[in-house]
Amino acid sequence: MSNRVIVIGSGFGGMTAAIRLQAAGYEVTVFEKNAQVGGHAYPFEKEGYKFDMGPSLITAPSIIEDVFQSAQKKLADYLELIPLNPFYRIYYHDKTFIDYTADAAVMKKQMALFNERDADNYDRFMLASKRIYEAVIVEKLGATPFDQWITMLSFAPRALSLGALRSSYRFAAKHFKDFRHRFMFSFHPLFIGGNPFRSPAVYQMIPYLEKEGGVWFTKGGMYSLVTAFEQLFRDIGGRVFTQSPVSGIVVENSRAVGVRVNGRIETADAVISNADFLHTCKDLIPSQARRKWSDRRLNRLSYGMSAFLLYLGVSKQFPQLKHHTLILSHRYKPLIKDIFDRKILPDDFSMYLHVPTRTDASMAPRGCESMYVLVPVANLQSGINWSIQAEPFKDRILNFLETEFGLENLRENLQVCEIFTPDDFLKKNNNYYGSAWGVEPKLTQTAIFRPHNRSQDIKNMYFVGASTHPGAGLPGVMLTAETTVNVLKKDLPLQ
């Protein structure tokens, strides 16, 4: 009989692990608390407008393709990927903008308008980014468990030579002088919950990852990727139970032997949690079973920022918006400090707009725009009362977009306006402190210093997702799953 594995949660990390293990011959069951699979990647539809409530883009499609190949299937049989060009449009506070693309000539031409030497340094920066990418992705360090000091110590000299231990911002600033270019090549950690001024430059692999693999969307919205994973998993014999919240992990003799779900115990030879790491430890694992990860140690973890989200259905279109648009404040480092360290709600903000109708018209009624607006904000350790602040903050954002940025008549054309706050990340997603991306990706919480993929306290207990190694983001959580599957297969070879 094949070894039985239970996966808690059906986010991209959980489903990737489930597919890989089921394809390898394990008997895998997934329990999801919500009515649909997907975890944070949840669909929302109202008045004919469709929204993705989780990830909004795909990078490194080869990592996704590899999941399908592990099950002897083809991605193209389940999903249609649409390439985006440009990847993003970045608007700066002085009304200048850059269309961020893979085309080196186009990039250098735009950059030369602001600083010719920066344009000349573009190729050198991309070569440095490529070297980090090759170490993490090509050489599979991102899928290598950093749970032994020998692994960490063997990588450290390489990381130093790559410049991967300095901050992401310092890495960019070494190559570029203009503030636009320094932002453009250092902002990526923000969208995995990190502070670019202290996230290690290992995340500077992302610019080359995007250049090499492109930035993509899925026809029908990002939830199409979720349904593709679910269908693939079922096609190879996996079982998924929705509306099945796990209330506890059963531990006997320091070994995970099952879970409590819907008033019963389901037994297993191994348990993988794709739920929030702190939620799993504090709420699902008995405290007496946690020596390494005591409440005291858990409370010392630094959690990343949260996000304030608006889901807008608008009965007109705004051609100045690309599929992905960034609109920036005049402040960069001080604004980041307000969010991560001072944990206040500042007077200004930067934001990210996702406009899928730019690529797929089916996401909204004809001639209309489906949009979501993401504004980085402090997590709930800030003490901000969102039941009071949500409506005024929403009004500030809409006023800015309409009167300062130039989305004319935005308010009078709003047909849908839904709010998602840090409180919702906590209440709906079980994300401690309302953090949108879990444990902050900083040097002292990276690799061996990050929660391990294999439990340090309980045998046959494993973790996947944003807070584990290597980290957040769609490629990141899928690599956490690959790492976890690798160690589980060593621990529990098929009988």
TADARA-V56062 format. One record per residue. N is the residue number from 0. RES is the residue in three letters. OMEGA is omega in whole degrees, 0 to 359 (999 if undefined). Layout:
BEGIN
{{N;RES;OMEGA} {N;RES;OMEGA}}
END
This chain:
BEGIN
{{0;MET;181} {1;SER;177} {2;ASN;182} {3;ARG;180} {4;VAL;174} {5;ILE;176} {6;VAL;178} {7;ILE;179} {8;GLY;186} {9;SER;171} {10;GLY;183} {11;PHE;177} {12;GLY;180} {13;GLY;181} {14;MET;177} {15;THR;178} {16;ALA;181} {17;ALA;180} {18;ILE;182} {19;ARG;181} {20;LEU;177} {21;GLN;180} {22;ALA;180} {23;ALA;177} {24;GLY;176} {25;TYR;178} {26;GLU;192} {27;VAL;175} {28;THR;179} {29;VAL;174} {30;PHE;181} {31;GLU;183} {32;LYS;183} {33;ASN;181} {34;ALA;179} {35;GLN;177} {36;VAL;175} {37;GLY;182} {38;GLY;179} {39;HIS;181} {40;ALA;188} {41;TYR;180} {42;PRO;178} {43;PHE;181} {44;GLU;179} {45;LYS;177} {46;GLU;179} {47;GLY;177} {48;TYR;181} {49;LYS;182} {50;PHE;169} {51;ASP;185} {52;MET;179} {53;GLY;180} {54;PRO;184} {55;SER;179} {56;LEU;177} {57;ILE;167} {58;THR;181} {59;ALA;178} {60;PRO;178} {61;SER;178} {62;ILE;177} {63;ILE;179} {64;GLU;181} {65;ASP;177} {66;VAL;178} {67;PHE;180} {68;GLN;178} {69;SER;178} {70;ALA;181} {71;GLN;177} {72;LYS;179} {73;LYS;179} {74;LEU;185} {75;ALA;178} {76;ASP;184} {77;TYR;195} {78;LEU;174} {79;GLU;178} {80;LEU;181} {81;ILE;179} {82;PRO;179} {83;LEU;175} {84;ASN;2} {85;PRO;176} {86;PHE;179} {87;TYR;162} {88;ARG;182} {89;ILE;176} {90;TYR;178} {91;TYR;186} {92;HIS;181} {93;ASP;177} {94;LYS;172} {95;THR;176} {96;PHE;176} {97;ILE;172} {98;ASP;186} {99;TYR;187} {100;THR;178} {101;ALA;185} {102;ASP;184} {103;ALA;181} {104;ALA;179} {105;VAL;180} {106;MET;183} {107;LYS;178} {108;LYS;179} {109;GLN;183} {110;MET;181} {111;ALA;177} {112;LEU;184} {113;PHE;179} {114;ASN;185} {115;GLU;179} {116;ARG;175} {117;ASP;179} {118;ALA;178} {119;ASP;183} {120;ASN;183} {121;TYR;183} {122;ASP;180} {123;ARG;177} {124;PHE;182} {125;MET;176} {126;LEU;177} {127;ALA;177} {128;SER;180} {129;LYS;181} {130;ARG;176} {131;ILE;178} {132;TYR;182} {133;GLU;179} {134;ALA;187} {135;VAL;187} {136;ILE;185} {137;VAL;181} {138;GLU;171} {139;LYS;176} {140;LEU;177} {141;GLY;179} {142;ALA;178} {143;THR;180} {144;PRO;177} {145;PHE;181} {146;ASP;176} {147;GLN;181} {148;TRP;180} {149;ILE;177} {150;THR;181} {151;MET;183} {152;LEU;179} {153;SER;180} {154;PHE;187} {155;ALA;179} {156;PRO;178} {157;ARG;180} {158;ALA;178} {159;LEU;181} {160;SER;179} {161;LEU;185} {162;GLY;188} {163;ALA;181} {164;LEU;173} {165;ARG;181} {166;SER;179} {167;SER;180} {168;TYR;180} {169;ARG;178} {170;PHE;179} {171;ALA;183} {172;ALA;177} {173;LYS;185} {174;HIS;189} {175;PHE;180} {176;LYS;184} {177;ASP;183} {178;PHE;180} {179;ARG;183} {180;HIS;177} {181;ARG;175} {182;PHE;187} {183;MET;182} {184;PHE;176} {185;SER;188} {186;PHE;190} {187;HIS;178} {188;PRO;179} {189;LEU;186} {190;PHE;162} {191;ILE;175} {192;GLY;186} {193;GLY;176} {194;ASN;183} {195;PRO;182} {196;PHE;173} {197;ARG;172} {198;SER;182} {199;PRO;184} {200;ALA;171} {201;VAL;178} {202;TYR;175} {203;GLN;169} {204;MET;188} {205;ILE;178} {206;PRO;179} {207;TYR;177} {208;LEU;178} {209;GLU;180} {210;LYS;183} {211;GLU;187} {212;GLY;180} {213;GLY;173} {214;VAL;192} {215;TRP;172} {216;PHE;179} {217;THR;179} {218;LYS;184} {219;GLY;180} {220;GLY;183} {221;MET;179} {222;TYR;175} {223;SER;177} {224;LEU;177} {225;VAL;182} {226;THR;176} {227;ALA;178} {228;PHE;180} {229;GLU;181} {230;GLN;178} {231;LEU;181} {232;PHE;179} {233;ARG;181} {234;ASP;181} {235;ILE;171} {236;GLY;179} {237;GLY;179} {238;ARG;179} {239;VAL;176} {240;PHE;176} {241;THR;185} {242;GLN;183} {243;SER;181} {244;PRO;176} {245;VAL;182} {246;SER;179} {247;GLY;175} {248;ILE;183} {249;VAL;181} {250;VAL;177} {251;GLU;180} {252;ASN;178} {253;SER;180} {254;ARG;176} {255;ALA;184} {256;VAL;179} {257;GLY;180} {258;VAL;171} {259;ARG;183} {260;VAL;179} {261;ASN;174} {262;GLY;179} {263;ARG;176} {264;ILE;174} {265;GLU;183} {266;THR;180} {267;ALA;175} {268;ASP;178} {269;ALA;178} {270;VAL;175} {271;ILE;177} {272;SER;172} {273;ASN;176} {274;ALA;177} {275;ASP;186} {276;PHE;181} {277;LEU;177} {278;HIS;180} {279;THR;184} {280;CYS;187} {281;LYS;189} {282;ASP;185} {283;LEU;182} {284;ILE;178} {285;PRO;184} {286;SER;181} {287;GLN;179} {288;ALA;184} {289;ARG;176} {290;ARG;179} {291;LYS;183} {292;TRP;175} {293;SER;177} {294;ASP;181} {295;ARG;180} {296;ARG;179} {297;LEU;182} {298;ASN;178} {299;ARG;177} {300;LEU;175} {301;SER;181} {302;TYR;184} {303;GLY;183} {304;MET;173} {305;SER;180} {306;ALA;172} {307;PHE;187} {308;LEU;170} {309;LEU;174} {310;TYR;189} {311;LEU;169} {312;GLY;189} {313;VAL;184} {314;SER;170} {315;LYS;181} {316;GLN;182} {317;PHE;186} {318;PRO;179} {319;GLN;178} {320;LEU;172} {321;LYS;178} {322;HIS;175} {323;HIS;182} {324;THR;173} {325;LEU;177} {326;ILE;193} {327;LEU;170} {328;SER;174} {329;HIS;180} {330;ARG;175} {331;TYR;182} {332;LYS;179} {333;PRO;179} {334;LEU;177} {335;ILE;179} {336;LYS;177} {337;ASP;184} {338;ILE;189} {339;PHE;188} {340;ASP;180} {341;ARG;178} {342;LYS;178} {343;ILE;175} {344;LEU;186} {345;PRO;180} {346;ASP;180} {347;ASP;179} {348;PHE;167} {349;SER;184} {350;MET;176} {351;TYR;178} {352;LEU;175} {353;HIS;183} {354;VAL;185} {355;PRO;178} {356;THR;176} {357;ARG;183} {358;THR;185} {359;ASP;184} {360;ALA;181} {361;SER;182} {362;MET;180} {363;ALA;173} {364;PRO;184} {365;ARG;178} {366;GLY;183} {367;CYS;184} {368;GLU;168} {369;SER;184} {370;MET;160} {371;TYR;183} {372;VAL;179} {373;LEU;177} {374;VAL;177} {375;PRO;177} {376;VAL;178} {377;ALA;175} {378;ASN;189} {379;LEU;172} {380;GLN;179} {381;SER;185} {382;GLY;178} {383;ILE;180} {384;ASN;185} {385;TRP;175} {386;SER;177} {387;ILE;189} {388;GLN;189} {389;ALA;184} {390;GLU;177} {391;PRO;180} {392;PHE;175} {393;LYS;181} {394;ASP;178} {395;ARG;181} {396;ILE;181} {397;LEU;178} {398;ASN;179} {399;PHE;183} {400;LEU;184} {401;GLU;189} {402;THR;183} {403;GLU;182} {404;PHE;174} {405;GLY;173} {406;LEU;189} {407;GLU;177} {408;ASN;179} {409;LEU;185} {410;ARG;184} {411;GLU;178} {412;ASN;179} {413;LEU;174} {414;GLN;176} {415;VAL;174} {416;CYS;180} {417;GLU;184} {418;ILE;174} {419;PHE;187} {420;THR;174} {421;PRO;176} {422;ASP;181} {423;ASP;175} {424;PHE;178} {425;LEU;189} {426;LYS;185} {427;LYS;184} {428;ASN;183} {429;ASN;178} {430;ASN;181} {431;TYR;182} {432;TYR;180} {433;GLY;178} {434;SER;182} {435;ALA;185} {436;TRP;175} {437;GLY;184} {438;VAL;183} {439;GLU;178} {440;PRO;174} {441;LYS;189} {442;LEU;182} {443;THR;174} {444;GLN;180} {445;THR;177} {446;ALA;185} {447;ILE;181} {448;PHE;180} {449;ARG;174} {450;PRO;186} {451;HIS;179} {452;ASN;176} {453;ARG;181} {454;SER;176} {455;GLN;183} {456;ASP;193} {457;ILE;177} {458;LYS;177} {459;ASN;175} {460;MET;187} {461;TYR;181} {462;PHE;170} {463;VAL;176} {464;GLY;192} {465;ALA;185} {466;SER;180} {467;THR;179} {468;HIS;4} {469;PRO;177} {470;GLY;190} {471;ALA;186} {472;GLY;184} {473;LEU;176} {474;PRO;182} {475;GLY;183} {476;VAL;176} {477;MET;174} {478;LEU;174} {479;THR;179} {480;ALA;179} {481;GLU;178} {482;THR;181} {483;THR;178} {484;VAL;180} {485;ASN;182} {486;VAL;179} {487;LEU;180} {488;LYS;175} {489;LYS;181} {490;ASP;186} {491;LEU;177} {492;PRO;182} {493;LEU;180} {494;GLN;999}}
END
